[in-house]
Structures are given as structure tokens and as C-alpha cells.
Amino acid sequence: MGQGIGKLSLTTEKKSLPPDYIFLLRPIILIPVWTFFLLGAYHGADIAGKSTGNHLLLYGILSFTALLGAVYIINQITDKETDLANNKLFLIPRGIIKVKAAWTETFILILVSFITAALLLPGRFIIILILSLMLGLAYSIEPLRFKRRPVLDIASNALGSGILNTLAGWMVVSGRIEGWEILLPYPLAVASVHLITTIADTEGDRKSKLKTSGVILEQRAGVIISLILMALSVAAAIIVENKTAMYASLFSLPFFLFPLFSKIKALSEKRILLPAKISTLIFSIAAGVIFKLYIPYLAAVLLITRVYYKLRFQISYPALK
């Protein structure tokens, strides 16, 4: 579930500091990565009759985090003009971290991810890493660049975050692929949330001549389709008997009605993103119910992120309201 960082005012020098390279990985949008990885691990272990409480889960999430962190850096490198227009993710657009340094970090992360997987994890997990990397490159880099192609931008996120992400967790704990259809509600939920984020970025994407799904559909139509996708996630969860996804999607669904029935014709980015933020929170809580240490871990990530942005840029991010 991708989520915009919001519009930030830049009040910092050009020199990079060591923590900048950590936050270049975008820990806040890594939260959905961890959430769906854990949900996939839970379902895979449940069907295989295995326990999720083993060291392979930790190795797997570290490897997948490194890979997706690299993918997110590539996305920022290729989107630096768009991010500058949207006044966000300014570490690369504003030259705080140079593009060459960002590429170096990317290659190191990919190397760490695959070495960890090759030495410590099942062979099928490496296949998921390869597919995830290929999709991430196709999403960000020309000539394919799915990000700028309506429908493909949503579909690639649904495939990546909703299927490959959950399958990564699944493969770590399960030795078989049978029963994977229980994961089908998740790509629908991801597609719903990602469409909302593209709507929030419409203004900057238009300036950069990106024809995303948000740009093509505009606000009202985009919100309606997001609502339908989340409703389909509920239906799919019922069909495949995935109670975790059913409750998370069902509790998320009403929040997609708020922008739809708002009396304000052109909603602010903050109002548009509300369903995406709440849905991400609900799915994370669902994972936290299963993995008890996950909620305090997320709280620590949010706190450290807030401290970093406050000290580094004198802004409040993530915003508490």
C-alpha cells in the first residue's frame, strides 16, 4: 500500500547526514511491506501446519526489506522531477543525497538481499525476490515505466504489494504453494489504497505530464473505484474464507465513503489520503494481533521517524492529525 509523504517545506542545508541514507528507504511506506509479509507468513504457516515463530521469518523480512528499500530508492531517482513538483521526498530532488550515492546504496541493498536469501532462505523465496525486483524496475524505469500508465500503475502495485509481498512471507515459512488463493483479497485492498494515493498526487503528476490512473479518473471517479475495490476485497475474503482480510477490509470500507460524500468539490491531499492511511493502520493492526511484537515495533518506527524529521527538517512527519 503506497502512501504519499505529504507536502513538506524544505528548511535544510544541502549536506547529507548518515540518517538520511536510512530514511531514503522510506520506512513509513515499508510498513505495508512488513504488514503483508507477516500476513502472508501467517497464512502460509497456518495452511502448512507450521509455526511462524522461527529465525527464517526474521531473515526473510530483512532480505525483503532490503530489496524493497532498493526499489523505493530507484523510484525516487526516476521520479525526482515529479517529487520536486509535488514538494515531497526531497532528499534526492533537492540534492541532499546525490543520485550517484543513491545508486550505490541501491546496489548494496540488492546485494545484501540476495546474499541473505541465498545463504539462509528457501530457493523459492529467491524467485519472489527476482520477480519483485523486475516488477519494481518495470514500474519506475523507461521504456516500460508502469507508473505513468493508467491501470498498469494500479495493477503493478496490486501484484507487487498484494501478491508477491504476501507470497514472500508465505515462502519463508511454508514448503508448499498449495492454498495460496487465500491471499486473493490482499491485491484488491492494495489496489484500492494505491488508487487513492495517485489521486492525491494528481496536481504534480499533471505538471510532470504523467498520465497516472489518478490523473485520468480524477477525484470522484477514482474514489468510487477505490471504494469498489475495497468492497471486492471484502467479497473475495468471504469467498476464500480469509477472516483476517475480511475484517480488515470491512473495517476499512466505511472510510472510503468520506471523500465520496464530502461537500467539498476539490478535496485536499490530506482528506483524500485519509482512507489510505486508516486502511494501512487497520491492516497493520490485523498483523499485530497475530504477531504481538509488531505493534510496538511499528510504534518505535513512527516515533523515530517523527524525531528524525523534526530534528532534521523542523517538520512534523508523520503528522498526528
C-alpha positions in Angstrom: 0.0 0.0 0.0 1.9 3.0 -1.2 1.4 6.2 0.7 2.5 9.7 0.0 4.7 11.6 2.4 2.7 14.8 2.1 3.9 18.2 1.0 6.9 19.3 3.0 8.6 22.6 3.3 12.4 22.4 2.9 14.4 24.2 5.5 17.7 22.4 5.5 21.2 22.6 4.1 22.3 20.6 1.1 24.8 18.4 3.0 23.8 14.8 3.7 24.0 13.1 7.1 24.2 9.3 7.8 20.5 9.1 9.0 19.4 10.4 5.6 20.5 7.2 3.9 18.3 5.2 6.3 15.3 7.3 5.7 15.9 7.3 2.0 14.4 3.7 2.2 11.1 5.4 3.3 10.4 3.4 6.5 6.8 4.7 6.6 5.9 3.1 3.3 7.8 0.0 4.3 5.1 -0.5 6.9 2.7 -2.1 4.3 5.6 -4.2 3.1 6.1 -5.7 6.6 2.4 -6.0 7.2 1.6 -8.0 4.1 4.8 -10.1 4.5 3.7 -11.1 8.0 0.1 -11.8 6.9 1.5 -14.0 4.1 3.7 -15.8 6.6 0.7 -16.3 8.9 -1.5 -17.8 6.2 1.4 -20.0 4.8 2.2 -21.4 8.2 -1.5 -21.9 9.0 -2.2 -24.0 5.9 1.1 -25.9 6.2 0.5 -26.6 9.9 3.8 -24.9 10.8 4.8 -22.3 13.3 5.7 -18.7 12.3 8.0 -18.3 15.3 11.3 -19.2 13.8 14.5 -17.5 12.7 13.7 -17.8 9.0 10.9 -15.2 9.4 13.5 -12.7 10.6 15.9 -13.4 7.8 13.1 -13.2 5.3 11.8 -9.9 6.4 15.3 -8.4 6.5 16.0 -9.7 2.9 12.7 -8.4 1.6 13.1 -5.1 3.3 16.5 -4.5 1.7 15.1 -5.4 -1.7 12.0 -3.2 -1.4 14.1 -0.4 0.1 16.3 -0.5 -3.0 13.2 -0.5 -5.3 11.9 2.6 -3.4 15.2 4.4 -3.9 15.1 3.7 -7.7 11.6 5.1 -7.8 12.8 8.3 -6.1 15.7 8.6 -8.5 13.4 8.3 -11.6 10.7 10.5 -10.0 12.9 13.3 -8.8 11.3 15.9 -11.1 7.8 14.8 -10.2 8.6 14.7 -6.4 10.0 18.2 -6.8 6.8 19.4 -8.4 4.8 17.7 -5.6 7.1 19.2 -3.0 7.8 15.8 -1.3 10.5 13.2 -0.9 13.1 15.9 -1.2 16.3 14.0 -0.2 17.1 13.3 -3.9 15.1 16.1 -5.7 16.8 18.8 -3.6 20.2 17.3 -3.9 20.7 16.4 -0.2 21.6 12.9 -1.4 23.3 12.8 -4.8 22.0 10.4 -7.4 25.3 8.6 -7.6 25.2 7.9 -3.9 21.6 6.8 -4.1 22.5 4.3 -6.8 25.4 3.0 -4.7 23.1 2.4 -1.8 20.6 0.7 -4.1 23.2 -1.8 -5.4 24.4 -2.6 -1.9 20.9 -3.3 -0.6 20.1 -5.6 -3.6 23.4 -7.4 -2.9 22.6 -7.8 0.8 19.1 -9.0 0.0 20.1 -11.8 -2.4 23.1 -12.9 -0.4 20.9 -13.3 2.7 18.3 -15.2 0.7 20.9 -17.5 -1.0 22.6 -18.4 2.3 19.7 -18.6 4.7 16.3 -18.9 2.9 14.4 -21.4 0.7 15.1 -21.4 -3.0 11.5 -20.4 -3.9 12.0 -17.2 -1.9 14.7 -16.1 -4.3 12.3 -16.4 -7.1 10.0 -14.0 -5.4 12.9 -11.6 -4.9 13.7 -11.7 -8.6 10.1 -11.2 -9.7 9.7 -8.3 -7.2 12.9 -6.6 -8.4 11.8 -7.0 -12.1 8.4 -5.5 -11.3 10.0 -2.7 -9.3 12.2 -1.8 -12.2 9.4 -2.0 -14.7 7.3 0.3 -12.5 9.9 3.0 -12.4 12.2 2.8 -15.4 11.6 3.6 -19.1 10.6 2.3 -21.5 8.0 0.4 -19.5 7.6 2.7 -16.5 4.2 1.4 -15.4 3.9 4.3 -13.0 2.9 6.6 -15.9 0.5 4.1 -17.5 -3.1 4.1 -16.3 -4.4 0.8 -15.0 -0.9 -0.7 -15.1 0.2 1.6 -12.3 -2.5 0.2 -10.1 -2.2 -3.4 -11.3 1.6 -3.5 -10.7 1.2 -2.3 -7.2 -1.6 -4.9 -6.6 0.7 -7.6 -8.0 3.8 -6.4 -6.1 2.4 -5.5 -2.7 -0.7 -7.7 -2.7 0.7 -10.9 -4.2 4.5 -11.0 -4.3 4.8 -9.4 -0.9 2.5 -11.8 0.8 4.0 -14.8 -1.1 7.4 -13.7 0.2 6.2 -14.2 3.7 4.4 -17.4 2.7 7.5 -18.9 1.1 9.7 -18.3 4.2 7.6 -20.5 6.4 5.8 -22.9 4.1 7.4 -25.5 1.9 4.4 -25.7 -0.5 2.4 -23.3 -2.7 -1.0 -25.1 -2.3 -3.7 -23.0 -0.8 -2.2 -19.6 -1.9 -5.6 -18.4 -3.2 -6.4 -17.4 0.4 -4.2 -14.3 -0.3 -6.5 -13.0 -3.1 -8.2 -10.3 -1.0 -4.9 -8.5 -0.4 -4.2 -7.3 -4.0 -7.7 -5.8 -4.2 -7.1 -3.9 -1.0 -3.7 -2.7 -2.2 -5.2 -1.6 -5.5 -7.9 0.4 -3.6 -5.4 2.2 -1.4 -2.8 2.8 -4.2 -5.5 4.4 -6.4 -6.3 6.9 -3.6 -2.6 7.9 -3.4 -2.4 8.5 -7.2 -5.4 10.8 -6.8 -3.6 12.7 -4.1 -0.6 13.3 -6.4 -2.7 14.4 -9.4 -1.6 18.0 -9.4 2.1 17.3 -9.5 1.7 14.4 -11.9 -0.1 16.6 -14.4 2.7 19.1 -14.2 5.1 16.3 -14.9 2.9 15.0 -17.8 2.4 11.7 -16.1 -0.9 10.1 -17.1 -1.5 8.0 -13.9 -4.8 6.4 -13.1 -5.5 9.3 -10.7 -4.9 11.9 -13.5 -7.2 10.0 -15.9 -10.0 9.3 -13.5 -9.9 12.5 -11.4 -11.2 12.7 -7.9 -14.8 11.4 -7.8 -14.4 8.6 -10.3 -11.2 7.5 -8.6 -12.7 7.4 -5.1 -15.7 5.4 -6.4 -13.4 2.8 -8.0 -11.3 2.7 -4.8 -14.4 2.0 -2.8 -15.5 -0.7 -5.2 -12.0 -2.4 -5.0 -12.1 -2.4 -1.2 -15.7 -3.9 -1.3 -14.4 -6.6 -3.7 -11.6 -7.3 -1.2 -14.3 -8.0 1.4 -16.2 -10.3 -1.0 -13.0 -12.1 -2.0 -12.1 -12.6 1.7 -15.5 -14.2 2.3 -15.2 -16.5 -0.7 -11.8 -17.8 0.2 -12.6 -17.8 3.9 -9.9 -15.4 4.9 -11.2 -13.9 8.2 -8.2 -11.7 8.8 -8.6 -10.0 5.4 -12.4 -9.9 5.7 -12.4 -7.9 9.0 -9.5 -5.6 7.9 -11.2 -4.8 4.6 -14.6 -4.5 6.2 -13.4 -2.1 8.8 -11.5 -0.1 6.2 -14.5 0.2 3.8 -16.5 3.0 5.5 -13.6 5.4 5.4 -13.6 5.3 1.6 -17.1 6.8 1.8 -15.9 10.0 3.5 -14.3 11.7 0.4 -17.1 10.4 -1.8 -19.8 12.2 0.2 -17.8 15.3 1.1 -19.5 18.5 0.2 -16.1 19.9 -0.9 -15.8 19.6 -4.6 -11.9 19.6 -4.8 -10.6 17.7 -1.7 -7.3 18.5 -0.2 -4.5 15.9 -0.3 -4.9 15.3 3.4 -8.6 14.5 3.1 -8.1 12.3 0.0 -5.4 10.3 1.8 -7.4 9.6 4.9 -8.9 6.3 3.7 -5.4 5.1 2.6 -3.9 6.0 6.0 -6.6 4.4 8.1 -6.7 1.3 5.9 -3.0 0.8 6.3 -3.4 1.2 10.0 -6.2 -1.4 10.2 -4.3 -4.0 8.2 -1.2 -3.3 10.3 -3.2 -3.9 13.5 -4.5 -7.1 12.0 -0.9 -8.3 11.6 -0.2 -7.0 15.1 -2.9 -9.1 16.6 -1.1 -12.2 15.2 2.4 -11.1 15.8 2.4 -9.4 19.2 5.8 -7.6 18.8 4.7 -5.9 15.6 2.7 -3.1 17.1 5.4 -1.9 19.5 7.9 -2.2 16.6 5.7 0.0 14.4 5.3 2.5 17.3 9.1 2.7 17.5 9.5 3.2 13.8 6.9 6.0 13.8 8.5 7.7 16.8 12.0 7.5 15.4 10.7 8.8 12.0 9.0 11.7 13.7 12.1 12.6 15.7 14.2 12.4 12.6 12.1 14.8 10.5 11.6 17.2 13.5 15.3 17.5 14.2 16.5 17.3 10.5 13.9 19.4 8.8 11.9 21.0 11.6 8.6 19.5 10.3 6.1 17.1 11.9 6.0 13.9 9.9 4.2 11.6 10.1 1.5 14.0 11.1 -0.6 13.0 14.1 -3.7 14.7 12.7 
